[in-house]
Amino acid sequence: MTINIKQCNHGDLRKLQEICYETFNETFKDQNSPENMNAYLESAFNLKQLEKELSNISSQFFYVYFNNEVAGYLKVNLNDAQSEEMGDESLEIERIYIRNKFQKHGLGKYLLNKAMEIAMECNKKKVWLGVWEKNENAIGFYKKMGFVQTGAHSFYMGDEEQIDFIMTKTLN
Ligand SMILES: CC(C)(COP(=O)(O)OP(=O)(O)OC[C@H]1O[C@@H](n2cnc3c(N)ncnc32)[C@H](O)[C@@H]1OP(=O)(O)O)[C@@H](O)C(=O)NCCC(=O)NCCS
């Protein structure tokens, strides 16, 4: 088994959109209405939006490959690209998604460690993320990785207001 990581660039736009749609659907479709899912997918992952995010020098996307197949992706934000004003000493993990069939093989941890590595290289003091309060699998994973809940914020899935826990890990 081989695991590799690659930073995404503009050439990855369409493939990136596919994996964003696929993993978001797999994760949330059972707990959300099709209307709210479609509204979110369309606003968050349309090509124009993804292109804008890929062009932002304070954001980075990565694919993780398992035996040469794209198995998931990571998006991290620095500085003003963070979705909350957490300050310049923080790095945000905005998205970390492993396709269903590749979960529980250590790939989520691999991507999370990549985010930690970037944070350390950039002399950040904290890594934070928002996770839906009902996403028990991800919350369990983040706790296992040493994150603790430090707050909460609202998140709109279509027209439904949901609560995201803010979870943080302080770097040594
Ligand atoms: C959450 C997610 C990224 C975790 O990735 P993964 O590849 O399945 O997890 P890993 O195999 O890397 O697990 C790493 C460690 O965490 C543990 N772990 C994984 N899920 C766990 C859970 N739900 N509860 C407790 N521990 C968990 C593993 O046992 C492993 O422990 P080890 O280091 O002692 O072996 C993945 O399940 C996923 O993409 N889920 C769907 C998308 C999602 O919800 N993303 C987050 C949105 S905020």
The ligand as an ORCA input file, in Angstrom:
! r2SCAN-3c Opt
* xyz 0 1
  C     -13.248     12.043      9.719
  C     -12.293     11.401      8.704
  C     -11.513     12.509      7.982
  C     -11.315     10.490      9.467
  O     -10.445      9.905      8.515
  P     -10.120      8.333      8.512
  O      -9.186      8.103      7.397
  O     -11.401      7.568      8.486
  O      -9.438      8.130      9.940
  P      -8.000      7.437     10.211
  O      -8.054      6.058      9.720
  O      -6.936      8.317      9.682
  O      -7.988      7.453     11.805
  C      -6.873      7.962     12.546
  C      -7.027      7.562     13.989
  O      -8.271      8.079     14.498
  C      -9.086      7.016     14.976
  N     -10.449      7.304     14.613
  C     -10.966      7.436     13.372
  N     -12.288      7.710     13.446
  C     -12.594      7.745     14.758
  C     -13.796      7.960     15.473
  N     -14.959      8.199     14.854
  N     -13.763      7.935     16.837
  C     -12.589      7.695     17.490
  N     -11.405      7.470     16.853
  C     -11.419      7.491     15.509
  C      -8.577      5.777     14.293
  O      -8.852      4.626     15.033
  C      -7.085      6.051     14.192
  O      -6.492      5.787     15.440
  P      -4.936      5.288     15.549
  O      -4.091      6.461     15.102
  O      -4.773      4.943     16.976
  O      -4.813      4.117     14.616
  C     -13.067     10.513      7.691
  O     -13.810      9.562      8.384
  C     -13.992     11.283      6.766
  O     -13.557     11.803      5.747
  N     -15.301     11.360      7.111
  C     -16.300     11.955      6.240
  C     -16.066     13.428      6.002
  C     -16.084     14.262      7.249
  O     -16.934     14.099      8.118
  N     -15.118     15.193      7.300
  C     -15.015     16.132      8.374
  C     -15.913     17.284      8.143
  S     -15.737     18.476      9.467
*
